[in-house]
Amino acid sequence: MTPRSSAHSFWRASSSRCSASRSASPMRTFLLALLALAAPGALAQAAVTVTVANPLDQPRPDAVAEVPWATLSAALPGLGPDAVRVIDPATEAEVVSQPLDLDADGTPEHLLILTGLWPNETRAFRVEAVAPDSAYAPRVHAMHDDYRDDMAWESDRIAWRTYGKGLWEADEFQPLVSSGIDVWPKRTRDLITERWYEKGHDAYHIDSGEGADFYSVGTTLGAGGTGVWADGDLVRPENFDGWRILADGPIRAVFEMDYGPFDAGGQSVSETKRITIDAGRHLYRQESTYTADGPVPAVVGLVDRPEGVVASTRDGADWTWLALWGPVERKNGGHGELGTAVIVPSAALGRTAREGRHYLATVDATPGVPVVSYVGAGWTASGDVDSVADWWALLDAEAARLGAPVVVTVGE
C-alpha cells in the first residue's frame, strides 16, 4: 500500500461586495433568495460523509465497505444506481464503488466501497448523487458457459468453476456427475475465465503464460465442495440444475446454484448455494441453505491430491481453517505448489477429520438457515505465496479480517 498524504484540501467560499440601495427592491430580494439557497444549510444534502475504520492491528488491502443504501438514500434524495459516486476528499479522486442490488428490484441494498487501510486507520469518503466519470475496471467476474453448463467465477487472484447437468449432454465430454469445485490457478491479475473457455477444453489445461487448469476434481468435492454426512458416508449432490447471476463487479460478484433433491440417509435434501467473491481475495464466501424435513449434517471439504499434501488446521476464537498444501498435479506441465483451504465459523464447527479421500469440516445445518464457509486457493507461480508458511499466514490474516469487519459510519 502506498502511504497517503495526511494533507487535506478545503473549499473556501469567496464573496464580493457591491453597493446597492438599502431599499427592498425586487432585484435585491431575488439576490437574497439566491444567496439563501447557496448557504451551507441548503447544500447539506449535496453529499454524505462515510467513514471506514479498520479495527485490526494489521494492514487491510482491498477492504470492502458495505454502506446501507437506505441510509444514504434518506440523506441524498437524488441517489440512484446510475447516480452515485464516491470521492476521496484528500485527493478529490473517485474511489471504486458498486451499488449492490441482489434482489434486482431496482433499489440496491448496499453501496460497496473498495479501499485500503493501514492498521487501525480510519478513512473518510464523500458520497455524491452524481454519475461516475467513467466505468470502473472489474476485478471480479461470474459467468455461465452455456455449452458446457459450467459456472465459473474469479477474482484478480484466482479462478474457480463447477458443473451443471448440461455437461452430461455434451458429446465430446464424459458425463461427469459431480458438484465438486475446480480450481483454475492463474499468474495474471487479468480476468481470464471468458478467454480460457474460448480457447477450448484442451488448451486451458496447458499453461501458456497465464496459468491453467491443473486441478483434478472428478467425482470428489474438489476444493470446497459441500455434501452431507449420512450413515457414516459422504453423500454429494449431483451437478447443479439451476443458476442465477445476481451481481458481476466491479468489486463483488454473486451468483446462486440449485442442487437436488438428493437422498441423504433416507432424508430428501435440496441445497441452494450462494457464492460471493470480492476483488483482491483468494477466498470466496459460500452460503448453503438446505431444504429438508430435519437437521442436515452438512460438510465442506477438500480432496487429497495424487502428489501428496500437508494437512493442517488452526482453531480460532471466531473462525477455524482447514488447509492443504502440496505440489500441483504434474499433468500437462503443471508446476509449483498449491494451497487450498476452507474457513468455517468456530461456533458452528462440529469436527475436522480425514474421511477417505477428503479432509472434511462438519456443521450441523438447520433447514432454511444458511451455512457459511469460505473457500480459498493460492499458487506459488502467482507471486502471492511462496511456501506453506505463506499460505498459513494468508489464512490467519483472512480469519482475522472475518472476525473484525471494517466499521462503517454514515453522516458523522
Solvent accessible surface area in square Angstrom, and as a share of the most:
residue,aa,sasa,rsa
1,M,90,0.40
2,T,111,0.65
3,P,105,0.66
4,R,83,0.30
5,S,84,0.54
6,S,100,0.64
7,A,69,0.53
8,H,113,0.50
9,S,68,0.44
10,F,154,0.64
11,W,220,0.77
12,R,210,0.77
13,A,109,0.85
14,S,111,0.72
15,S,111,0.72
16,S,106,0.69
17,R,240,0.88
18,C,113,0.67
19,S,113,0.73
20,A,79,0.61
21,S,73,0.47
22,R,230,0.84
23,S,65,0.42
24,A,85,0.66
25,S,40,0.26
26,P,119,0.75
27,M,126,0.56
28,R,92,0.34
29,T,78,0.46
30,F,119,0.49
31,L,84,0.42
32,L,88,0.44
33,A,51,0.40
34,L,83,0.42
35,L,118,0.59
36,A,64,0.50
37,L,120,0.60
38,A,64,0.50
39,A,40,0.31
40,P,118,0.74
41,G,65,0.62
42,A,58,0.45
43,L,106,0.53
44,A,59,0.46
45,Q,99,0.44
46,A,66,0.51
47,A,29,0.22
48,V,11,0.06
49,T,55,0.32
50,V,0,0.00
51,T,29,0.17
52,V,0,0.00
53,A,26,0.20
54,N,3,0.02
55,P,61,0.39
56,L,26,0.13
57,D,121,0.63
58,Q,46,0.21
59,P,64,0.40
60,R,9,0.03
61,P,63,0.40
62,D,26,0.14
63,A,1,0.01
64,V,26,0.15
65,A,0,0.00
66,E,72,0.32
67,V,0,0.00
68,P,57,0.36
69,W,8,0.03
70,A,79,0.61
71,T,63,0.37
72,L,0,0.00
73,S,40,0.26
74,A,88,0.68
75,A,29,0.22
76,L,3,0.01
77,P,111,0.70
78,G,55,0.53
79,L,18,0.09
80,G,15,0.14
81,P,67,0.42
82,D,125,0.65
83,A,30,0.23
84,V,3,0.02
85,R,50,0.18
86,V,0,0.00
87,I,6,0.03
88,D,12,0.06
89,P,38,0.24
90,A,32,0.25
91,T,89,0.52
92,E,67,0.30
93,A,52,0.40
94,E,49,0.22
95,V,21,0.12
96,V,50,0.29
97,S,5,0.03
98,Q,8,0.04
99,P,40,0.25
100,L,6,0.03
101,D,35,0.18
102,L,39,0.19
103,D,92,0.48
104,A,88,0.68
105,D,93,0.48
106,G,49,0.47
107,T,77,0.45
108,P,5,0.03
109,E,63,0.28
110,H,57,0.25
111,L,0,0.00
112,L,0,0.00
113,I,0,0.00
114,L,19,0.09
115,T,11,0.07
116,G,15,0.15
117,L,0,0.00
118,W,83,0.29
119,P,55,0.35
120,N,87,0.45
121,E,40,0.18
122,T,83,0.48
123,R,32,0.12
124,A,42,0.33
125,F,1,0.01
126,R,56,0.20
127,V,0,0.00
128,E,20,0.09
129,A,33,0.26
130,V,66,0.38
131,A,53,0.41
132,P,46,0.29
133,D,116,0.60
134,S,76,0.49
135,A,101,0.78
136,Y,46,0.18
137,A,82,0.64
138,P,76,0.48
139,R,70,0.25
140,V,1,0.00
141,H,34,0.15
142,A,2,0.02
143,M,17,0.07
144,H,32,0.14
145,D,23,0.12
146,D,115,0.60
147,Y,137,0.52
148,R,18,0.07
149,D,22,0.12
150,D,0,0.00
151,M,0,0.00
152,A,0,0.00
153,W,0,0.00
154,E,0,0.00
155,S,0,0.00
156,D,7,0.04
157,R,52,0.19
158,I,3,0.01
159,A,0,0.00
160,W,0,0.00
161,R,9,0.03
162,T,0,0.00
163,Y,9,0.03
164,G,0,0.00
165,K,64,0.27
166,G,23,0.22
167,L,3,0.01
168,W,86,0.30
169,E,145,0.65
170,A,10,0.07
171,D,142,0.74
172,E,109,0.49
173,F,35,0.15
174,Q,153,0.68
175,P,87,0.55
176,L,43,0.21
177,V,62,0.36
178,S,0,0.00
179,S,2,0.01
180,G,0,0.00
181,I,0,0.00
182,D,2,0.01
183,V,0,0.00
184,W,0,0.00
185,P,0,0.00
186,K,1,0.01
187,R,97,0.36
188,T,26,0.15
189,R,110,0.40
190,D,81,0.42
191,L,41,0.20
192,I,0,0.00
193,T,0,0.00
194,E,83,0.37
195,R,95,0.35
196,W,0,0.00
197,Y,26,0.10
198,E,146,0.65
199,K,78,0.33
200,G,26,0.25
201,H,72,0.32
202,D,111,0.58
203,A,40,0.31
204,Y,3,0.01
205,H,24,0.11
206,I,96,0.49
207,D,27,0.14
208,S,95,0.62
209,G,40,0.39
210,E,40,0.18
211,G,2,0.02
212,A,0,0.00
213,D,2,0.01
214,F,2,0.01
215,Y,9,0.04
216,S,52,0.34
217,V,10,0.06
218,G,34,0.33
219,T,76,0.44
220,T,5,0.03
221,L,1,0.00
222,G,0,0.00
223,A,0,0.00
224,G,0,0.00
225,G,0,0.00
226,T,8,0.05
227,G,1,0.01
228,V,1,0.01
229,W,54,0.19
230,A,13,0.10
231,D,134,0.69
232,G,57,0.55
233,D,87,0.45
234,L,34,0.17
235,V,36,0.20
236,R,70,0.26
237,P,2,0.01
238,E,83,0.37
239,N,0,0.00
240,F,1,0.00
241,D,76,0.39
242,G,18,0.17
243,W,98,0.34
244,R,92,0.33
245,I,65,0.33
246,L,44,0.22
247,A,14,0.11
248,D,64,0.33
249,G,15,0.15
250,P,24,0.15
251,I,0,0.00
252,R,27,0.10
253,A,0,0.00
254,V,2,0.01
255,F,1,0.00
256,E,24,0.11
257,M,0,0.00
258,D,39,0.20
259,Y,4,0.01
260,G,24,0.23
261,P,101,0.63
262,F,25,0.10
263,D,96,0.50
264,A,5,0.04
265,G,45,0.44
266,G,70,0.67
267,Q,39,0.17
268,S,73,0.47
269,V,0,0.00
270,S,31,0.20
271,E,4,0.02
272,T,48,0.28
273,K,2,0.01
274,R,69,0.25
275,I,0,0.00
276,T,17,0.10
277,I,1,0.00
278,D,21,0.11
279,A,0,0.00
280,G,6,0.06
281,R,37,0.13
282,H,13,0.06
283,L,9,0.04
284,Y,1,0.01
285,R,76,0.28
286,Q,1,0.00
287,E,36,0.16
288,S,3,0.02
289,T,42,0.25
290,Y,3,0.01
291,T,94,0.55
292,A,20,0.16
293,D,150,0.78
294,G,18,0.18
295,P,108,0.68
296,V,1,0.00
297,P,51,0.32
298,A,3,0.02
299,V,3,0.02
300,V,8,0.04
301,G,0,0.00
302,L,0,0.00
303,V,2,0.01
304,D,30,0.15
305,R,18,0.06
306,P,105,0.66
307,E,62,0.28
308,G,33,0.32
309,V,34,0.20
310,V,80,0.46
311,A,46,0.36
312,S,24,0.15
313,T,65,0.38
314,R,113,0.41
315,D,117,0.60
316,G,31,0.30
317,A,105,0.82
318,D,83,0.43
319,W,41,0.14
320,T,4,0.03
321,W,5,0.02
322,L,9,0.04
323,A,0,0.00
324,L,1,0.00
325,W,18,0.06
326,G,4,0.03
327,P,36,0.23
328,V,2,0.01
329,E,31,0.14
330,R,120,0.44
331,K,71,0.30
332,N,76,0.39
333,G,55,0.53
334,G,8,0.07
335,H,63,0.28
336,G,23,0.23
337,E,53,0.24
338,L,3,0.02
339,G,0,0.00
340,T,1,0.00
341,A,0,0.00
342,V,0,0.00
343,I,0,0.00
344,V,3,0.02
345,P,31,0.20
346,S,29,0.18
347,A,110,0.85
348,A,46,0.36
349,L,40,0.20
350,G,58,0.56
351,R,95,0.35
352,T,50,0.29
353,A,31,0.24
354,R,126,0.46
355,E,54,0.24
356,G,64,0.61
357,R,147,0.54
358,H,15,0.07
359,Y,27,0.10
360,L,2,0.01
361,A,1,0.00
362,T,21,0.12
363,V,9,0.05
364,D,121,0.63
365,A,3,0.02
366,T,80,0.47
367,P,42,0.27
368,G,54,0.52
369,V,83,0.48
370,P,65,0.41
371,V,24,0.14
372,V,28,0.16
373,S,4,0.03
374,Y,31,0.12
375,V,0,0.00
376,G,0,0.00
377,A,0,0.00
378,G,0,0.00
379,W,1,0.00
380,T,28,0.16
381,A,36,0.28
382,S,18,0.12
383,G,61,0.59
384,D,38,0.20
385,V,2,0.01
386,D,108,0.56
387,S,44,0.28
388,V,38,0.22
389,A,59,0.46
390,D,55,0.28
391,W,0,0.00
392,W,73,0.26
393,A,60,0.47
394,L,30,0.15
395,L,0,0.00
396,D,51,0.26
397,A,37,0.28
398,E,14,0.06
399,A,17,0.13
400,A,34,0.27
401,R,27,0.10
402,L,40,0.20
403,G,33,0.32
404,A,22,0.17
405,P,88,0.55
406,V,25,0.14
407,V,81,0.46
408,V,41,0.24
409,T,42,0.25
410,V,35,0.20
411,G,51,0.49
412,E,155,0.70
